[in-house]
Each structure stands twice: as structure tokens, then as C-alpha cells.
Amino acid sequence: MNFFGRYSSIGDSRQQTPGETIQRLADRVATSTLLEDKRAAVLGLKGLSREYKQEVGDASLAALLTVLKEDSEDQNLLKAVLETLSNLCAQEPAQGESKA
């Protein structure tokens, strides 16, 4: 009988999808009480926001805006939030155009 295997996710070899990862990070931004946890989640979203703009925006925009209002004492956290929002707002250059 594999007691620990049944009641833990250690044996779960399933990979998370980007959408699941984004949702988990967005939930951490919204619910974390420790600034370090919140900052780590925002940095994770920032990294994903370049490739998955729509998904990150849909899942985390409200939480990111709440951080701007409520966690203004942590400048590193605010910087990460603003950079993430900037990534979400940046337009992709049309094919054939070069980046300036």
C-alpha cells in the first residue's frame, strides 16, 4: 500500500500548462500576505507576460492593480508590477517591421 503516493502530489508527474501556472501565480499575487511571496509571484508573471500577454492579463490584471494601490511601501514589488503591466501593454511589431 502506497500511503504517501495516494495522499501527496509528489508522485504526480503531470506538467503544468502555462495557463495553470499563470492562474496559480495570479492567485498567489491576490492572496499572499508576505511581500516576498507576492513579489516572487509577480516576477513569475512578468516573465510569462512577454509570451502569454492575453492569459496573464486576463488572470492577473485585477490583482496587479490592487498591489499598486495597497502595497506601495515595497518599491521592488511596485517596479515588478509596473514592468509586468508595461509588458502587457506593449504592442508587438507587425511582421516586416523592425524594432526601433
LOMI-199797 format. One record per atom (N, C-alpha, C, O): residue in one letter; x, y, z. Coordinates in steps of 0.001 Angstrom, whole numbers, padded with zeros to 6 digits, always signed. Example, Ala and Ser with C-alpha at 12.3 -4.5 7.8 and 13.67 -1.06 7.14 Angstrom:
BEGIN
a+013190-005690+007800 a+012300-004500+007800 a+013200-003300+007800 a+014236-003319+008465 s+012850-002250+007080 s+013670-001060+007140 s+012900+000030+007870 s+013409+001138+008039 
***
This chain:
BEGIN
m+000844-001186+000000 m+000000+000000+000000 m+000881+001239+000000 m+001735+001401+000872 n+000677+002094-000960 n+001479+003299-001096 n+000730+004476-000469 n+000060+005245-001158 f+000860+004598+000855 f+000141+005619+001611 f+000498+007031+001162 f-000391+007839+000891 f+001795+007333+001080 f+002223+008688+000738 f+001930+009026-000722 f+001612+010173-001037 g+002030+008062-001597 g+001754+008303-003005 g+000310+008679-003266 g+000016+009470-004162 r-000601+008104-002470 r-002021+008391-002649 r-002415+009759-002132 r-003331+010381-002671 y-001744+010240-001101 y-002177+011465-000434 y-001258+012649-000655 y-001398+013674+000012 s-000336+012528-001564 s+000526+013665-001859 s+000670+013806-003360 s+000373+012878-004112 s+001121+014953-003786 s+001301+015186-005216 s+002733+014912-005644 s+003103+015218-006777 i+003548+014339-004761 i+004937+014052-005096 i+005007+013098-006271 i+005873+013252-007132 g+004134+012134-006331 g+004139+011155-007398 g+003505+011648-008689 g+003529+010936-009693 d+002937+012850-008688 d+002267+013405-009857 d+003311+013922-010839 d+003989+014912-010562 s+003443+013266-011970 s+004459+013662-012939 s+003874+014531-014047 s+004564+014835-015020 r+002635+014926-013917 r+001975+015750-014936 r+002559+017162-014934 r+002699+017782-013880 q+002895+017659-016110 q+003428+019014-016251 q+002281+020024-016186 q+001191+019773-016700 q+002539+021157-015554 q+001546+022223-015554 q+001560+022913-016907 q+002614+023069-017524 t+000397+023319-017361 t+000315+024104-018584 t+000643+025550-018239 t+000562+025939-017074 p+001014+026355-019240 p+001251+027775-018958 p+000027+028445-018319 p+000171+029281-017427 g-001158+028081-018771 g-002377+028664-018199 g-002546+028338-016732 g-002951+029194-015945 e-002235+027092-016354 e-002324+026694-014941 e-001281+027438-014106 e-001564+027879-012992 t-000091+027571-014650 t+000970+028290-013943 t+000585+029745-013749 t+000745+030295-012659 i+000082+030362-014792 i-000328+031768-014715 i-001432+031941-013681 i-001387+032876-012883 q-002416+031058-013684 q-003512+031158-012721 q-003012+030990-011288 q-003437+031711-010384 r-002106+030034-011090 r-001549+029815-009754 r-000774+031053-009277 r-000913+031465-008125 l+000037+031642-010156 l+000783+032853-009784 l-000154+034026-009515 l+000057+034788-008571 a-001186+034172-010339 a-002160+035241-010131 a-002865+035081-008785 a-003094+036065-008082 d-003202+033861-008432 d-003821+033598-007128 d-002869+033952-005993 d-003291+034500-004975 r-001591+033643-006165 r-000597+033993-005138 r-000461+035504-004987 r-000320+036002-003870 v-000501+036236-006091 v-000437+037694-006005 v-001639+038210-005226 v-001503+039099-004386 a-002807+037660-005499 a-004041+038135-004879 a-004152+037757-003405 a-004748+038500-002626 t-003586+036611-003008 t-003855+036114-001656 t-002660+036120-000708 t-002841+035964+000499 s-001453+036293-001219 s-000271+036235-000352 s-000259+037403+000625 s-000576+038539+000272 t+000110+037097+001846 t+000243+038151+002853 t+001697+038567+003016 t+001974+039679+003465 l+002623+037696+002659 l+004040+038035+002729 l+004470+038720+001436 l+004214+038216+000342 l+005121+039869+001569 l+005552+040614+000389 l+006531+039821-000461 l+006534+039959-001684 e+007364+038989+000165 e+008331+038192-000592 e+007611+037202-001509 e+008019+037009-002655 d+006551+036581-001015 d+005772+035645-001826 d+005077+036372-002964 d+005055+035899-004100 k+004514+037520-002645 k+003820+038312-003653 k+004798+038767-004731 k+004486+038707-005920 r+005977+039221-004318 r+006996+039680-005260 r+007438+038531-006175 r+007573+038721-007384 a+007662+037356-005611 a+008076+036201-006410 a+007001+035844-007435 a+007322+035509-008575 a+005741+035911-007043 a+004653+035605-007966 a+004578+036649-009084 a+004371+036300-010247 v+004744+037912-008737 v+004719+038976-009750 v+005883+038798-010726 v+005712+038968-011933 l+007058+038458-010211 l+008203+038239-011097 l+007952+037054-012031 l+008363+037083-013191 g+007291+036029-011540 g+006919+034910-012401 g+005962+035338-013504 g+006116+034945-014660 l+004974+036147-013138 l+004035+036664-014135 l+004735+037570-015134 l+004430+037551-016327 k+005669+038358-014643 k+006428+039247-015526 k+007149+038432-016598 k+007123+038789-017776 g+007787+037347-016190 g+008485+036506-017146 g+007553+035880-018173 g+007916+035743-019342 l+006368+035503-017747 l+005397+034881-018655 l+004648+035901-019496 l+004074+035546-020525 s+004644+037161-019079 s+003829+038177-019743 s+004321+038519-021143 s+003554+039056-021943 r+005555+038230-021455 r+006052+038519-022800 r+005459+037560-023833 r+005117+037962-024945 e+005343+036301-023451 e+004873+035283-024389 e+003370+035018-024275 e+002736+034611-025249 y+002803+035246-023097 y+001392+034923-022848 y+000642+036158-022344 y+000039+036133-021271 k+000686+037237-023130 k+000085+038508-022702 k-001385+038372-022336 k-001805+038791-021257 q-002156+037792-023229 q-003599+037698-023005 q-003915+036906-021741 q-004741+037324-020929 e-003259+035770-021582 e-003525+034908-020431 e-003133+035588-019120 e-003880+035544-018143 v-001958+036216-019105 v-001501+036911-017891 v-002427+038071-017581 v-002807+038267-016427 g-002793+038839-018587 g-003697+039967-018380 g-005051+039536-017845 g-005572+040123-016897 d-005617+038503-018461 d-006932+038014-018032 d-006905+037515-016589 d-007829+037773-015817 a-005845+036803-016234 a-005797+036163-014918 a-005354+037101-013802 a-005753+036915-012652 s-004538+038107-014118 s-003879+038825-013025 s-004044+040334-013009 s-003561+040981-012080 l-004702+040917-013990 l-004773+042379-014046 l-005365+042982-012768 l-004812+043935-012219 a-006468+042439-012302 a-007106+042995-011094 a-006172+042889-009887 a-006067+043829-009100 a-005501+041758-009743 a-004583+041579-008607 a-003394+042519-008711 a-002955+043069-007701 l-002863+042714-009916 l-001725+043624-010096 l-002112+045067-009760 l-001340+045792-009132 l-003299+045471-010177 l-003751+046832-009860 l-003990+047013-008362 l-003746+048090-007818 t-004462+045970-007702 t-004645+046021-006253 t-003304+046180-005550 t-003196+046927-004577 v-002283+045482-006038 v-000940+045621-005452 v-000464+047068-005572 v+000128+047601-004634 l-000712+047703-006703 l-000305+049104-006877 l-000942+050009-005833 l-000313+050947-005343 k-002198+049720-005496 k-002905+050551-004517 k-002517+050233-003084 k-002392+051139-002261 e-002323+048950-002774 e-002214+048539-001374 e-000803+048249-000884 e-000573+048241+000325 d+000141+048012-001772 d+001494+047623-001357 d+002539+048627-001822 d+003606+048245-002304 s+002232+049893-001677 s+003106+050936-002210 s+004398+051115-001416 s+005273+051866-001848 e+004545+050451-000271 e+005761+050613+000532 e+006933+049784+000008 e+008077+050054+000371 d+006681+048794-000827 d+007740+047935-001348 d+008059+048345-002785 d+007338+047989-003717 q+009145+049095-002951 q+009478+049628-004274 q+009873+048537-005262 q+009591+048662-006454 n+010516+047477-004796 n+010874+046383-005701 n+009632+045685-006237 n+009578+045311-007409 l+008641+045513-005380 l+007387+044907-005805 l+006679+045812-006813 l+006193+045339-007840 l+006622+047107-006520 l+005970+048044-007441 l+006669+048070-008789 l+006016+048127-009831 k+007994+048028-008773 k+008754+048019-010027 k+008387+046788-010852 k+008163+046895-012058 a+008326+045626-010217 a+007975+044397-010927 a+006553+044466-011483 a+006301+044005-012596 v+005625+045037-010719 v+004243+045174-011189 v+004191+046100-012399 v+003551+045780-013401 l+004863+047248-012310 l+004847+048197-013427 l+005498+047612-014679 l+005018+047843-015789 e+006580+046860-014514 e+007220+046220-015660 e+006305+045166-016274 e+006258+045016-017495 t+005582+044439-015431 t+004635+043443-015932 t+003517+044126-016709 t+003161+043685-017802 l+002963+045198-016151 l+001907+045937-016844 l+002420+046526-018154 l+001695+046551-019149 s+003654+046996-018163 s+004258+047517-019388 s+004360+046425-020452 s+004069+046663-021624 n+004772+045233-020039 n+004830+044106-020985 n+003453+043809-021564 n+003319+043514-022751 l+002436+043889-020718 l+001078+043586-021178 l+000557+044623-022162 l-000257+044309-023031 c+001028+045865-022026 c+000543+046951-022882 c+001369+047137-024148 c+000917+047784-025093 a+002566+046580-024176 a+003451+046754-025331 a+002876+046037-026541 a+002430+044893-026451 q+002893+046727-027669 q+002400+046125-028901 q+003526+045374-029589 q+004685+045789-029566 e+003159+044274-030192 e+004112+043503-030979 e+004284+044220-032314 e+003296+044666-032898 p+005511+044339-032809 p+005672+044948-034137 p+005061+044033-035206 p+005142+042808-035116 a+004455+044654-036208 a+003872+043878-037302 a+004996+043184-038058 a+006131+043659-038073 q+004675+042068-038680 q+005700+041351-039428 q+006259+042251-040510 q+005519+042951-041202 g+007554+042224-040645 g+008217+043069-041633 g+008736+044363-041049 g+009605+045003-041640 e+008207+044769-039874 e+008695+045970-039215 e+009836+045612-038298 e+009858+044525-037720 s+010775+046508-038161 s+011873+046274-037227 s+011600+047026-035945 s+010885+048028-035933 k+012176+046532-034870 k+012019+047202-033582 k+012910+048428-033565 k+014072+048365-033967 a+012369+049538-033100 a+013155+050785-033046 a+013981+050861-031812 a+014700+051839-031608 
***
